[in-house]
Amino acid sequence: MKSHGQKPHPGYIHHQDSGLVERIRETVFGMQDGMVSTLGAVTGIAIGSGDLFVILLAGVAIIAVESISMGIGSYTSSRSERKLIERMLDEECEEIINDHDREIIELKEFFIQDGWSESMAQSMVEEASGNRALMLREMAYRELHVSPDSLEHPAQNGLFMFGAYIVGGLIPLSAYLFVPLPLATYVSIVITLGGLFALGASVARFTKEMWYKTGAHMLLFGSVALFVGYLVGVLSHTLSI
């Protein structure tokens, strides 16, 4: 048993004060989608047109439009979820105020269902019933399966998604800024697939999975998008001949 004076384990995620841990969904989703979408599009355009200006213009347009779209989408979806939970909490608070006795009975039943003895459940209910905030927190957790202290932050989610998409999208496009065609297309593919693998492998730091498995998993999905973009580019090039 951990003593009160024992320091928390620095390697445990729940002891780390990191914004990245809280925003890992937006960071991974944004970067992966940025790399995959941009790679598939610019590869197809590069093969189909062979025009550097068109490739760069299309790449910048895709990154600009999609990053804004993804950021707004993350914001609005997170806001909708937060508003829904807030309404559920308001309704639960009203029930605690207007039908206090029934809520006490329900809370005691939840405690017993979770494995507490009836005597302990009764003691905890008596303690919670005199504190409305505590009563709401317990009912929210046990009946609504939400935590009032862990609601979504829509603006932060949107900004993380927006920034992550831009970073991911610039990886496949960067090759065309420094390497001449047609070599740039192959360099773009290599560095993007490497970036996808590295992103997947880095997630293993938080999930404790095997890094090469998470890397290969993300690499697989990137390869699918690349294959589609390649087919579109070849078809476009063939039809234009």
Secondary structure, DSSP 4 states (H G I P E B T S, - for coil): ---TTSPPPTT-GGG---HHHHTHHHHHHHHHHHHHHHHHHHHHHHHHH--HHHHHHHHHHHHHHHHHHHHHHHHHHHHHHHHHHHHHHHHHHHHHHHSHHHHHHHHHHHHHHTT--HHHHHHHHHHHHT-HHHHHHHHIIIII---TTS---HHHHHHHHHHHHHHHHHHHHHHHHHS-TTHHHHHHHHHHHHHHHHHHHHHHHHH-S-HHHHHHHHHHHHHHHHHHHHHHHHHHHHHH-
